[in-house]
C-alpha cells in the first residue's frame, strides 16, 4: 500500500452475502450520497477520499447506521499503486467486488482556468485524476468485477458531452471519460456493464468552494432560469441514477446518461403571456 493510503487492513476476511461497492471520492457530495444510497440497498462499501478525512468518517458512520460494513481508505487515483491498493483492500475484506463508481474528480475555476494561466502541469493533474485515474481504477478492479458479473459507473459531466464547463482541461478530461466509457462497454461485455452519468450543475459545496457563495448563487439562478426543467441536480439525484445503473439497468451498457435538466436541448422558451 502506498504512503498516501491510510486505514487498517482487515486481518480476517468477513463472510457476508451482501454485495460490495467501491466508490472513489466518497467523502462529500455525489460520492457521499452514492455510498449512503448503496448502503441502504444492502451493499458493503469501501469509502475513499484524498483530503476530506473528517467528512469521509461522517460518510462512513452514515453507511454503518444503514447497516453496511465499511472500510475507509485514503488514496490518490492518479497513482496506480493507490488504485491497486484499493481493489486489494476490498478483496482482502470481503472477497468480492460487485460495483465500481469512479467519482473522484478535480477542476480549476475562474482566473486559474484562463488560457493564459493554465500550464501543462495543471492540465496534466486534472487529466491524471479525472481520466487516467478512472482508467487505473477500472484496470485494478476488472478481474474482480468479472467474477461478480458486476457494473462500472463513471461520474462524468455534460462538460464532456457539450464542450462547456469550468476549464479546458476539465472539459477535455470528461470528454475522454465519455469515450472511454463507450470503449470499455464494448470491451468488457458481456461480463461487466459500463455506463456514465453526465450531470450539469449540482448543488454541492464543490461549486461554492470554487467560486464563492455569491458566484455560486448567480450561476445557479442562471442555470435554473435557462434549463428546460428549471432546476439544478442534488447529489441525491445523481446518486439515484448511479444506483439505478448498478442495480436496475440490467440491459443497459455504453450509456452516457445526461442529468442536466435538459440543458442539452437548449435554453427553454420564455413563458408566453396574453392571447396568441
Secondary structure, 3 states (H helix, E strand, C coil): CCCCCCCCCCCCCCCCCCEEEEECCCCCHHHHHHHHHHHHCCEEEEEEECCCHHHHHHHHHHHHHCCCCEEEEECCCCCHHHHHHHHHHHHHHHCCCCEEEECCCCCCCHHHHCCCCCCHHHHHHHHHHHHHHHHHHHHHHHHHHHHHCCEEEEECCHHHHHCCCCCHHHHHHHHHHHHHHHHHHHHHCCCCEEEEEEECCECCHHHHHHHHHHHHHHHHHHHHHHCCCCCCECHHHHHHHHHHHHHHCCCCCCCEEEECCCHHHCCCCCCCCCCC
